[in-house]
Amino acid sequence: MDIIVKSLNKYLDLLQLEKDILNYWEENNIYTQVKKKEEGKEEWRFIDGPPYTTGSIHLGTAWNKVLKDYLIRYKRMRGFKVTDTPGYDTHGLPIEVQMEKELGIGNKQEIFDYGVDKFIKNCKEFAKKNLVIMNDQFKRLGCYFWDWENPYITFKNSYVEGIWWTLKKAWERGLMYQFYRPLNCCPRCATALAKHEQEYKMVKDTSLFLKIKAKDMEDTYFIIWTTTPWTLVANTAIMANPTAEYAKVHIEDLDEYWILAKNPITHLISGELGYKYKIVEDYYGEELEGKKYIHPLIEEVPYQNELAKKSDKVHSIILSEEYVSVAEGVGLVHTAPGHGPEDFEVGVEYGLPIFNPVNVEGIYKEEAGKFAGMNVFDANPEILDILKEKGTLIHTSEIEHEYAHCWRCDSRLVYRATKQWFFKTESLVPELLEKNEEIYWVPDWAGEKWFKSWLTTLKDWCISRQRFWGIPLSVWICDNEECGDITVIGSGEELKGIAGECPEDLHRPWIDKVTWKCKECGKGTKRRIEDILDVWLDSGSVMWAAQEVYDGHSHYDTWVPADFIIEGKDQIRGWFNSLLCSAMVSSERKNYDSCYMHGWVLRDNEKMSKSQGNFIEPEDLINGTLEELQKNKSYSQIKGIETFRFYSIGATQPGRDLNFNVKEYADTFRTINTIWNVFLYANQKFRLAEFDPDQHTYEPKNLDKTAQWLLSRVNSIIKEITELSDKYKLPTVTDKLRDLIVNDISRWYIMLIREKIDVYSEDPDKFEIMALLFEVLYKVVLLLAPINPMLSEHLYQKMFKPYMKSMGLEEKDSIHLQDWPEIEEDKIDDSLEKQMEFSRELIEVARSLKNQNRLRLRWPNKKMVIESTEKLQEVEFTETIKKMVNVRELEIVDSFTPDNNFAEMESRFGNIYLDLSVNDDILADRVVNDLIRNIQYSRKKNDFKVGEEIELNIGVNSDYLKKYIEENEGFISDKVSAGELEIIKGNVEEDESKAYEELKICPNKDCSATLKKNIIQKLEKKNKTKCPYCQTELTLDKINTITFNFQRKN
């Protein structure tokens, strides 16, 4: 009969396999068929967190996409219609910074000189170019069944209008406002940054203690401490804690008086400075309020005199119990309302002028006097020198502390007060916390601890940026100072209705040209403020802004929350935050129901960095060009992306970092290779036996206990993986599947059935066993499909596709058009599974006992006895235990008294005893089985096909060995496919035309072990050694030999 089951290649070449499958999917329009299959089904709404189109993807992006792809594939197989629209974040500083590098632009002014219109077009083209590259890279990861032809892109007009809709809704709800307040600004990027765009890093700075002369008290100074000397230029007050204790201290060495908190007096004055002192007066902080001082840089910054004219609170002590601690510092806080949020808050309360002598690029303005034109950080040393020269600098030291940096360019940030636009997110904290409680988080602590903590301390969201490439802030303000009327636009249609025009491209600079006469005052002109929006608002509004991409219509009011989102841990303050805040300010509801947080990809516990040389590109894994893979010969065949897919899904727990380790990665390839070998083994057996799945089936009620156990295990694993996937507990999925394939099928079930399905087996259940194995392996392919979509597709095409009807299924062009395997609850037998687990554990203990007593596992023993410490239930798999331990008898007793022939080992089942005594029958088994194994190995080494008949000659120099072999002549012939077998006394000839081997046998008859080559080599060098099994002294002249040669039978 024709053999229909196609053969699998002996060796797994993932790189070529993946290429072939990707081509197959494209040529056969599999994605189109996938989309057609899910029409009319219940929707599972997944939203893709958009990566920046700044260049090639990195390993972290790949991991993220693989996790998403697993769930998209799984949910489809479960019968859902899945939203599979990829997204791309195309705006913001990441793109601008890349373009500045390409164009050689160094600052903001140079962009104006180059031309904003040209710069914007360059940014858009840059994003488009990288988008195409990234599309191809994601598809190469096996993430093929996504709508790559129609991604949501944040620079599209429809998307821009979706963000404008957010602004309009927030404005209408009174949750959007403009205000003058200090914000961290990036001097390199020349823009304000929101809290979630700031990264804190450890830096070393000079801290200083400074004495500031009191105006109305002779020889008296207020002591302050700061780590930012540059902010002294903008100092307008000193803060004290009204309830804290302060003292006026006479410094005897200087004959002057210092005022500071009591707590630090001894440490600072005696300890750090070594001065003698005496406390002459005590104060509570409230008694210091209003006391005046002379600004320490009054000569260098003359504008300070102008500030003093604006308020009598300038250059005086003000109070704040909230922001002044006496537990650290000196209890008096230098206050610059233009450079700090706390200073600003108290300064406004006291009516202080908000003095900000620094521009957005971190350069002092004209009001800074002597320091005008200097970078604030460059000015620090000069300020210190001036203070030292004036004699007001008391003490300096170097400290290491956290300082905010720009998340993109890594520049140190500068606090400065500017007019910005905000969402009132702080006022929504109670509602945000309530919505957070409704979200299903994986891991739970990501929401219950991390996100809750973030939301609890949330401040108002600064949404405006002073840059170019981004969504324009849709706010037009009347330029008549007496009017200042504000219009917030919610769509292009609304803009055209009001202004009479709307540009084809809604970006700068074209949108900036749209103006109209103010109807409120009739005098001024409505002009758009030149700011763009925080890029996090782009992705935060995706649920409605991308609506057109999902269903072809822009209907922002009717958006539907996502069932699921998944991103890295940095998105606690990023996308997870911007999504929820955008939804709440615009719509008063949450926009995602479930959220999975993963960690970052590290390499050997360090963050990957190109500069450090530990960076890995996905292409390094695909092409096998990673240095560690190339250096190790055993790793050199590890190519393709399927290993990374399996590895990354199960490498770490939710929320934890994936620490990429080459050895663990290689171990995963070994798992993949084991999976391949399981199918290869079954494929070979099916073909040799001419097994036809359409002709052979099995009857469930007739299955033996081992087969019933296998069915139970498969259905248990299907159930467990289904539950894990439904709950988004992804890392455990691969553990479960690995356990099923490697431990249950490869290392156990196949071991138990291999003789029954051998090509020469005449077992009456042979084809029923094959039919069961075929069905089980198909279900394994289904479970594997979301993890390794290309490998599973290849196995499906080669082994299963033509036989779907034999399993009551429809033949389809792809495994990814098939459904997830059903859970057959009636096949699950927990008791049977526990029985097999017990049997396997017992077998491991028994094997350890054999090994401990220098017995090879395949050598038979007469008897094993289990003396149970507690009542064991009836053992179902007695024959299996006997077979796998290779004992003739198995007894389970309550009590046992062994003789000297028994070896003993304790176990959790009780004491286990193994009979070590031998007789001719036992020894014959040893010798014959060792001989058969060596002949089989020689056949394989000499490229003889399975079942190919041979002419075999065996020579033996020992009478008792010759007898053992002659008594088992038929058994040997069957096992090694010997059509002719001759056994002689002495050695057979070594003939170049025949395969030839010589076995050395221990001369101790009660051992008769076949000695390994290393033992013989040691013996040839030293003339003496011991048998590793029986410890008999060995010499070359006394060792027994068995020789054999064979050739193909004519």
Phi, psi and omega in degrees: 000155178289140175269114185271327180297118181289149182279151173261148175297146182296320183249141183276118176245088185296323183300312180289321179302315181296317178300316181298317183290319177300320176294319179300315180300319181289313183295331184255011176050046184296322181298320178299319178294323178299314181294324179292322182297327186269004179300135176079003182267165178299139186272137167248110189268108177250138178242127181278121173292122191281127173283157177285140179272061182259357180153199183297152179286154176250180187295327178294320177295321179297315179302312180303315183289325179295318178299317178297317183296323177305311185289323177300314180292316180299312182295324176297315181295336179276359173100017179262154166271119189253132171283117187239030183281118175284158180232155178224129176272111190249358183255177165095181184300324180306317179288315181302315181299318178297318180293321178300320178297315181296323184267356180070031181269133185254339181205179186296320183297324181294335175292317176299318180296320180291325183115113182300321181298316180292320180298317180295317179297321177298317180299317181295316180294322177300315179296316180299316182298313181290329178300316179296317179298314183292324175307310182295322179295318180295319178297324180292340176286356185093000178276066192269326187270058173240161181277068185293339179281348186219058180284161171276133186232126190287347179272355180291147182303319182297326179287318178303316180295329176297323177289320177300323177299319177301313181298317182299315181295317179296320179296314181296330181270005178071025183250015177227134183207164174250140182205155178263112181205157181285134177224153173292127181240146177267116180293330179288315182272351177055051178204156174287152179235141174283168184303320184285355178258010183251134177243129182266129180229154178285131178226160175255129181225163174270123173262147183222145169258129188232137174256128182248123188291129175290142185281322189249010179233122186293136177052034182239141184226145170268134182260126176235164178227138179207158174248003181233076181305329184296336180281349178297334178302326184257012180298133176231354180198171172234131181265139174233157177272120187298333184260356182277160179265130178239166179216151171261122190243130174274119178269103189295325181295331183251350184052052176214172186243137177241141174248126179199173179295153183292320188308313187272003188303306184297313183299314185284307190285312180278314187287299185286320188258338179072024181270152169272143184213167175212130177284124183251343182203142177252147176223156156266152184306323183298336180286344180273345185306134176088350180293135187268157175219165178262124183303132185295341180239034186297324180288324183280333182236080184301335182298342177299329177295323179293322179297321181297333179285338185279336181202138179284356177276345180295138180061045177219170177278128174242167189243144172202111176287330185287320190253005178240120178246138177265000180284341179219158182072211183239009174084357174237126189247121173300132189237123177230092185303338179279355187228016178196140183297320179291317178300319181298313183300312180289324179298317177298318179301324181268001179073026178286145173293140180271094186269120181228090183272023184235134178274177187293344179267009177078023181252135176296138177272181185303323182297345181280003175061238184304334186265000181305135179089353180268149170289139187301321181287327176292335182283342184308309181299321181294320178297318178299317180298318180297315180296322179295318180297324180283349180080015181261351179276113185276311189199142175231153174205160178268129177236153174251125182210168179282140179218143184287137177233158176292133183293342183254308186261356175071014179285149172291138184270158180236124174286126176210146181275126179217165173278124181222166177256141186226152162264141180278064183285332180298325180289343182263004185307314179302317180291322179296319178295323178296316179294324178300324179295335182275347183275135175274113184256140171232113359285163184297328182290342177297321178271315186291333182245297188296303185291323177299317179297318179298311182295325182299326183258016185295135174255173176300142187272114174283112187259353184264146178223145182260063181228201190238305189270093180184178179284124181297139173293118189275057181239123176247132182236138178295131182278000174281113185302333180281348181251287179065024181298142184248135173237126176254121184268138182251356180193164176294324179296318178296319180298316180295323180295327182272314187267344183084359179206157175207122184294156178295325176250122186278005180276170168293150002269359188293321180292333181293339184277351182279117179223166172201160182291133181292123180278343182288315182250340180074003183245314186274179178241134176282122180234142180287135172293146192279002182290155168250180185260152171308129184298337179291339175288331175303300183288333179294338182257016187300327186303324180251329182293331181265010186303321182300324180293324184285318184224010174084003182228145175266099179226082190294329184289338189254029182295154183245134179298154176282139173290330188202141169224159180209127176206181183281171187292339177291346182277358171305314180264356182256255189292318179304320180288311184293327176300306185294318180294319179298319180292320183288321181288332183264327192224356179060032176209160181279158183239011169210143185263329181225146183217128177251127178249123174252173181268206178254162175268121176249168173231116184051045176069016176237148178295136180289138180208133178297323182294330179273353177076016180246021183276138178239126173270148175306327180295333177298323180282319181299315184268357180070027184265003176297131188305316182296330177287323182285328183290327184262116184303321182290346179261351191296338181271001182278099180224173182085176185253349185296326177297316179296322179300309181297316182298312188288330179292325185247008189285336184205161181283158179307137178085347183262157180288147174267107180270098185294122181232125187298320180296315179296323177296317178295323176298324177294321176300322178297324175297314178300318181293324176296318176303314180299316183293328175299312180290322178298315179300310180298319180301316180294318180294319179298317183290317180297324181274358184053043180288129179242109182301334179287339184257339185240130177227180176231153178256112186308321185288344180265000184289143176285175185297324181295316179294320177298321177299316181299315179298320179297313181299315181299314181290328175296317180292320176302315180296315182294315181293323177298313180296319179296317181291322178296328180266005179061031176268070194294317186302330183284344182300311182292328176300314181296317182290320177299317181298318179296309187286311187282308187277315186279319184267303186293307187272353184231293187298317180295325175299323184284332186252358190299325178289327182289333182253012176300152183303329181262005181293138177248022179300130184294339181264010187307310185283331174294320178297318179296320180297319177295314180299320179299314180293318180297316181294327175296318178295326175297319178299320178297317178294328182282338189304315179289337181277305181239080188295330182277318176298315181294323178298317179298314180297320179298313182296320185282322191246331195242330189310313183290350190247020183300323182296332179295338179252017178073025182240163181269135177289127180231162187289345184211149174299333183278004171257356178272164182268159175300142183296139179286150176270114178267090184302326182291345179271348182276121181233094183300322181297317180294321179296320178293323178298317180291323177298317177300315182298317182293320178296318180297319179297320179296319178297315181297321178294322176298321179296320178294316181297320180298331181256022174058040177249131175293146185300326184277356176283134181281154172233158183291312191208150169231138182235132175250117176264097189284135178279337176221165185296115177272138176291166184303129183278117184285327192249048181301313182295325178295316179299313180299319182292315186283331176273340183066058173238148182281325182229147175228127178234140173241116186230163177280330183213143182211135176245105186278155170267189186290348182280350186260135170263152188231147174211138177278148176210174179289349178269346185130196178275138179244131182241136180237126180284118182266355183291152182232159171219182183299324181296314179296314183294320178301318177302315179303306186297311184295316180294320176297319180296312180302316181300318181290324177293317179299318179297319179294321176302313182296317181297328182261017172063037172276137181285154178299128178087352180289124186286148181230161167260118189244133175239132180235129177245136183227134181264006183233134182297315184291327177291319179299321179297315179303318184288317181297323180293340182242026185302314181295319180298317180296314181302316180297316186290326185252009179058049179267109177288329176227138180222126176239132181241126183233159172275129184109198182255144172279158182286148174271112186239127183299337182276355183235152171289138186221140175214153177233129179250136177259130187242136177302131183288345176289111185303323182287359175247296177052036180282143171284123186273136181286161186298326181293330177292316180294319178298318178296320180294319180295330180279319188255351183070342179220143171196176182250148174295128182292349184258316183245355179067018174293140177291128183252140169226153185298325185285346183253357183283136176281156180227147168233123178245153175209149170222160180201157175216168178296141180285134179289000000 
